[in-house]
Amino acid sequence: MRQPQFGKAPRGKRLERLQKSPHYKDGKFQNIHFTPITTEGYSMAGVMYNFIFTKFPRTRPIDSIPSVKTDLKNLPITENVLVWFGHSSYFIQLDGKRFLIDPVFSGNASPIPNSNKSFKGTDIYSAEDMPEIDFLLITHDHYDHLDYQTVMKLKPKVRQIICGLGVGEHFEYWKFDTAKVIEMDWNESVVIGENFTLHTAPARHFSGRSFTRNNTLWLSFVLQTSDLKLYLGGDSGYDTHFAEIGEKFGGFDLALLDNGQYNVAWQAIHMLPNEGLKAAKDLHAKRLFPVHSSKFKLANHPWDEPLKTISELNEKEYHLPLVTPKIGEVVRLNDSTQVFTKWWERVN
């Protein structure tokens, strides 16, 4: 636990600050509503036993995941685009600003080397492929969202880091310039350019890189320009906050929502596919990008079930334009008519 990848718990003035948050109660951060880690009728012991010892079919693809290698350094800065790297890592270029969200380029979703390796074909991007990054956004401090190896390699390229309360302690421990780190609570805003504001919003999840949970804050982000509104959902179970956010911001051009690594046993902290569609409707999203899949095995469902199921349910009931690019494929943020293939159907 003394290895640097585990980070550090908040202390000193940082701890004093986060303890004043209205979302910090009884010695830890709390969700809006009661959020059990395991659903009633399930136990953590049973969940762990199944994860370690029970064999479930097709949790990893046999084939390589298809991808496209886009030259991010030479994308015209005037283009508003998004490029997904698998799971919940992606790059956004919007109104001349470059954002990198929850990057994991180490090929591992765990602090223990080679313990949860990425799927074949998903590691075509590295920190070296990234351009200068104006804002590194971290939704929470779990290892599949805040990767020590990746952020250390990105350190010279990142101008500003925005994260939840307490998460800055990890970056300070890793010797980042603390002047570059902005820690935010839910429902706060920061102006980052002309007619360009970044807002924070709630999520229904948890945090922690060691045995202590919920000592740092998890959140979602809203990027709002004069022309576009994007909702970056991070990890979240379904709850009332989606409808409240949709009402507050008057809808979104695109919502990126948690869809993968789910299980009825931990339904409160990760959405099932039908809940992701309900959340998109609550947010009044014009397009939905389901993320948190296709790179790591963190649950027991078949690797392609999240995209397959959400697509089938959407076609039957919701009829939302789904954004389902291959890893590395350019998503045009101003083009709501862009169509994507069901690439997972051709992968065993």
C-alpha positions in Angstrom: 0.0 0.0 0.0 3.0 2.3 0.1 3.6 2.0 -3.6 2.9 5.4 -5.3 0.1 4.1 -7.5 -2.1 3.8 -4.4 -2.0 7.6 -3.9 -2.7 9.3 -0.6 -5.7 10.1 1.5 -6.7 13.8 1.9 -5.1 15.5 4.9 -4.4 18.9 6.4 -6.1 21.9 4.8 -7.5 19.8 1.9 -9.2 17.5 4.4 -10.6 20.5 6.3 -12.0 21.9 3.1 -13.8 18.8 2.0 -15.2 18.2 5.5 -17.2 21.5 4.9 -18.9 20.1 1.8 -22.7 19.5 2.3 -22.2 16.1 0.7 -19.6 15.0 3.4 -21.4 13.5 6.4 -20.4 11.0 9.1 -16.8 11.0 8.0 -17.3 10.4 4.3 -18.9 11.6 1.1 -22.5 10.5 0.6 -24.7 10.1 -2.4 -28.0 12.0 -2.7 -29.9 8.9 -1.8 -28.9 5.8 0.1 -26.6 3.8 -2.1 -25.6 0.2 -1.1 -22.5 -1.2 -2.7 -24.4 -4.5 -3.1 -28.1 -4.9 -3.8 -30.4 -6.3 -1.1 -30.2 -10.1 -1.2 -26.5 -10.1 -2.4 -23.3 -10.0 -0.4 -19.8 -8.7 -1.1 -18.4 -12.1 -0.3 -20.7 -13.7 -2.8 -19.8 -11.1 -5.4 -16.1 -11.6 -4.9 -16.4 -15.4 -5.0 -18.2 -15.3 -8.3 -15.7 -12.8 -9.8 -12.7 -14.9 -8.8 -13.9 -18.5 -9.0 -17.0 -18.8 -11.2 -16.5 -19.1 -14.9 -18.8 -17.0 -17.0 -19.0 -17.2 -20.8 -17.4 -14.7 -23.2 -16.3 -12.2 -20.7 -13.3 -11.5 -22.9 -13.3 -11.3 -26.7 -11.2 -13.9 -28.6 -10.6 -11.5 -31.5 -8.9 -8.1 -31.3 -11.2 -5.1 -30.8 -11.2 -3.1 -34.1 -9.8 0.4 -33.9 -8.7 3.4 -35.9 -5.5 5.4 -35.2 -6.4 9.1 -35.5 -3.5 11.5 -35.4 -4.7 13.7 -32.5 -1.8 16.1 -32.7 -2.7 17.2 -36.2 -6.5 17.5 -35.8 -7.4 21.1 -36.8 -8.0 23.0 -33.6 -11.2 24.5 -35.2 -12.9 21.1 -35.3 -15.2 20.0 -32.5 -14.6 16.3 -32.2 -14.5 13.4 -29.7 -12.2 10.4 -29.8 -12.9 7.4 -27.6 -10.1 5.1 -26.3 -12.3 2.3 -24.9 -13.9 2.0 -21.4 -14.4 5.6 -20.1 -11.3 7.3 -21.6 -11.8 9.8 -24.3 -10.4 13.0 -25.9 -12.6 16.1 -26.7 -11.6 19.1 -28.8 -14.2 21.8 -28.3 -14.1 25.5 -29.2 -10.3 25.4 -29.4 -9.9 23.6 -26.0 -8.5 20.1 -25.6 -9.8 17.8 -22.9 -8.7 14.4 -21.8 -11.1 12.5 -19.6 -10.2 9.6 -17.3 -7.3 8.3 -19.4 -6.0 4.8 -18.9 -3.2 3.9 -21.3 -1.3 1.4 -19.2 -3.2 -1.7 -20.3 -4.3 -2.5 -16.8 -7.3 -1.5 -14.7 -5.7 -2.4 -11.4 -2.8 -1.2 -9.2 -1.3 -4.7 -9.4 0.6 -5.1 -12.7 -0.9 -7.5 -15.2 -3.9 -8.4 -12.9 -6.7 -6.9 -15.1 -5.3 -6.6 -18.6 -7.1 -4.7 -21.4 -8.6 -6.6 -24.3 -6.6 -7.3 -27.4 -6.5 -4.4 -29.8 -7.6 -1.7 -27.3 -4.1 -0.3 -26.5 -3.3 1.5 -29.8 -3.0 4.9 -28.0 -0.5 6.0 -25.5 0.4 9.2 -23.6 2.9 9.9 -26.3 0.0 10.1 -28.8 -1.7 12.9 -26.9 -1.3 16.6 -27.9 -1.0 19.3 -25.3 -4.0 19.0 -23.0 -5.7 22.1 -21.7 -7.9 20.2 -19.2 -7.4 16.8 -17.7 -10.8 15.8 -16.2 -11.0 13.1 -13.6 -14.5 11.9 -12.6 -13.3 9.9 -9.6 -10.2 8.1 -8.3 -10.8 4.4 -9.1 -8.0 2.7 -10.9 -9.9 2.3 -14.2 -10.4 6.1 -14.3 -7.3 7.6 -12.6 -4.3 5.6 -13.8 -1.0 6.4 -12.1 1.3 5.3 -15.0 -0.8 7.2 -17.5 -1.0 10.5 -15.6 2.7 10.5 -14.8 3.6 10.2 -18.5 1.1 13.0 -19.3 2.4 15.3 -16.6 4.4 17.6 -19.1 1.5 17.9 -21.4 -1.3 18.9 -19.0 -2.0 22.5 -18.3 -4.9 22.1 -15.8 -6.5 19.3 -13.9 -10.1 19.4 -12.7 -11.3 16.7 -10.3 -13.5 16.1 -7.2 -12.7 17.3 -3.7 -9.8 15.3 -2.2 -8.6 13.8 -5.4 -5.9 16.5 -5.6 -4.1 14.8 -2.8 -3.1 12.0 -5.2 -1.7 14.5 -7.6 0.2 16.4 -4.9 1.7 13.1 -3.7 2.7 12.4 -7.3 4.5 15.8 -7.4 2.2 17.6 -9.8 2.2 21.4 -9.6 -0.8 22.0 -7.2 -1.4 25.4 -8.8 -2.6 23.3 -11.8 -5.2 21.3 -9.8 -8.7 22.6 -9.3 -10.8 20.5 -6.9 -14.5 21.0 -7.1 -17.7 20.0 -5.3 -21.0 19.1 -7.0 -22.9 22.0 -8.6 -20.0 24.3 -9.1 -18.8 26.1 -12.2 -15.7 27.6 -13.7 -15.4 29.8 -16.8 -12.7 28.3 -19.0 -13.0 30.5 -22.1 -15.2 33.0 -23.8 -18.8 31.7 -23.7 -17.4 28.4 -22.4 -18.1 27.1 -18.9 -17.4 23.8 -17.2 -19.9 22.7 -14.6 -19.8 19.9 -12.1 -22.8 17.7 -11.3 -23.6 14.8 -9.0 -23.2 11.1 -9.8 -24.3 8.0 -7.9 -21.1 6.1 -7.2 -18.3 5.8 -4.6 -14.5 6.4 -4.4 -11.3 5.2 -2.9 -8.0 3.6 -3.9 -7.3 1.7 -0.7 -9.5 0.1 2.0 -11.0 3.5 2.9 -14.0 4.4 0.8 -15.7 7.7 0.0 -12.9 9.9 1.3 -12.8 11.7 -2.1 -15.6 13.0 -4.2 -16.9 11.4 -7.5 -18.7 13.7 -10.0 -19.9 14.3 -13.5 -19.1 17.2 -15.8 -21.0 19.5 -18.1 -19.2 21.3 -20.9 -21.3 24.3 -22.1 -20.4 26.5 -25.0 -22.6 29.0 -26.8 -23.5 26.2 -29.3 -23.1 22.8 -27.6 -23.8 21.2 -24.2 -22.1 17.9 -23.4 -22.8 15.7 -20.3 -19.8 13.6 -19.2 -21.4 11.2 -16.8 -18.5 9.3 -15.3 -19.6 6.2 -13.3 -23.1 6.3 -11.9 -26.1 4.3 -10.9 -29.5 5.5 -11.9 -31.2 8.0 -9.7 -33.1 11.3 -9.7 -30.1 13.4 -10.4 -30.3 12.8 -14.1 -33.7 14.4 -14.4 -32.6 17.3 -12.2 -29.5 17.9 -14.3 -31.6 17.7 -17.5 -34.0 20.2 -16.1 -31.3 22.5 -14.9 -29.4 22.7 -18.2 -32.3 22.3 -20.6 -31.1 19.2 -22.3 -27.8 18.1 -23.9 -26.5 17.7 -27.5 -24.6 14.6 -26.3 -24.6 12.5 -23.1 -21.8 10.0 -22.3 -23.2 7.5 -19.8 -22.0 4.5 -17.9 -23.0 1.3 -19.7 -20.9 -1.7 -18.9 -19.3 -3.6 -16.0 -22.8 -3.7 -14.4 -24.6 -6.4 -12.4 -27.9 -6.6 -10.6 -25.8 -7.3 -7.5 -24.3 -3.8 -7.6 -27.1 -2.0 -9.6 -27.0 1.1 -7.4 -23.5 2.1 -8.5 -23.6 1.1 -12.2 -26.5 1.4 -14.6 -28.0 -1.5 -16.5 -28.6 -0.8 -20.2 -32.3 0.0 -19.8 -31.4 2.5 -17.0 -28.8 4.2 -19.2 -31.5 4.8 -21.8 -33.8 6.1 -19.1 -31.1 8.4 -17.8 -30.5 9.8 -21.4 -34.2 10.5 -21.6 -34.2 12.2 -18.2 -31.2 14.4 -19.4 -33.2 15.3 -22.6 -30.1 14.1 -24.5 -30.3 14.4 -28.3 -27.6 11.7 -28.7 -26.3 9.0 -26.3 -22.8 7.7 -26.2 -22.7 4.5 -24.0 -19.2 4.1 -22.4 -17.5 2.0 -19.7 -17.3 -1.1 -21.9 -15.1 -2.9 -24.5 -11.7 -2.7 -22.8 -11.6 -4.3 -19.4 -13.4 -7.2 -17.7 -14.8 -5.8 -14.4 -18.0 -7.7 -14.4 -19.4 -11.1 -15.4 -21.5 -10.3 -18.4 -20.3 -11.1 -22.0 -17.9 -8.5 -23.2 -20.3 -7.3 -26.0 -23.5 -7.4 -24.0 -23.6 -3.8 -23.0 -23.6 -2.4 -26.5 -25.7 -5.2 -27.9 -28.4 -4.9 -25.3 -28.6 -1.1 -25.2 -28.9 -1.0 -29.0 -31.7 -3.6 -29.0 -33.6 -1.8 -26.2 -33.1 1.5 -27.9 -34.5 0.2 -31.2 -37.6 -1.2 -29.5 -38.5 1.8 -27.3 -36.3 4.9 -27.2 -35.1 5.5 -30.7 -32.3 7.7 -29.6 -29.3 8.3 -32.0 -26.6 6.1 -30.4 -23.0 7.1 -30.8 -21.0 3.9 -31.0 -17.7 4.5 -32.6 -14.7 2.2 -32.9 -11.8 3.0 -30.6 -10.1 6.0 -32.2 -12.9 6.8 -34.7 -13.6 10.5 -34.9 -17.0 11.6 -33.6 -18.1 14.9 -35.0 -19.8 16.9 -32.2 -21.6 19.3 -34.5 -23.0 16.5 -36.8 -26.1 14.9 -35.2 -26.7 12.9 -38.3 -23.4 10.9 -38.1 -24.0 7.2 -38.3 -22.0 4.5 -36.7 -21.7 0.7 -37.3 -22.4 -2.1 -34.9 -18.7 -3.0 -35.0 -19.1 -5.5 -32.0 -21.2 -7.8 -34.2 -18.2 -8.8 -36.2 -16.0 -9.6 -33.2 -15.9 -13.1 -31.5 
